[in-house]
Amino acid sequence: MSLVRLIHVYGYLAILIGCFLEGETILLLGGVAAEQGYLSLPGVIAAAFIGSMSGDQLFFYIGRRYGPGLIERKPRLKKAAVRLQGWIESYQTSLVLGFRFLYGLRSAAPFVFGISGIGRRRFALLNALGAAVWAVVLGYGGYLAGHVFVTATAYFKHYELAVLGFAALGAGIWLMSRYRS
């Protein structure tokens, strides 16, 4: 099966699973695939939204059920939890809406929210809204990045012989200087 066929058949599922677990890179690549015509941008955004929201809901409930015991056994999780607890008290709404954009806290945040006492419905609503914004911003960001890449490579295509010639000339001058010395 060709790579293009794999993307057509499993692309949305890969985005959904990737965003369930973490997601930034796979969502950006999904946006690039949409720009190239392999997937649709709305489909990429929908798969990312569903995957991200579902994963974060699951980790919220795991945190609610098993949180304190797991934190004691996982030093990295404990460090993130301590860091997040103070922020949750002061910036609960903003943090739930934007934790996906905080590098290093993305994985731990829903788990810690489950421990924190945020209501289930409140978290679900804010999580859905945050997942939607995240999916649109990064999906469209990947789409634009793909467009910029294609445009830049097409622009430089006109100059490839000149660039190749300058590279060959530079290599020749360098080789001659090495042999003369």
Buried (B, 14 or more C-beta within 10 A) or exposed (E): EEEEEEBBEEBBEBBBBBBBEBBBEBBBBBBBBBBBEBBEBEBBBBBBBBBBBBBBBBBBBBBBEEBEEBBEEBEEBBEBBEEBEEBBEEEBEEBBBBBBBEEEBBBBBBBBBBBBEBEEEEBBEBBBBBBBBBBBBBBBBBBEBBBEEEEEEEEEEEEEEEEEEEEEEEEEEEEEEEEEE
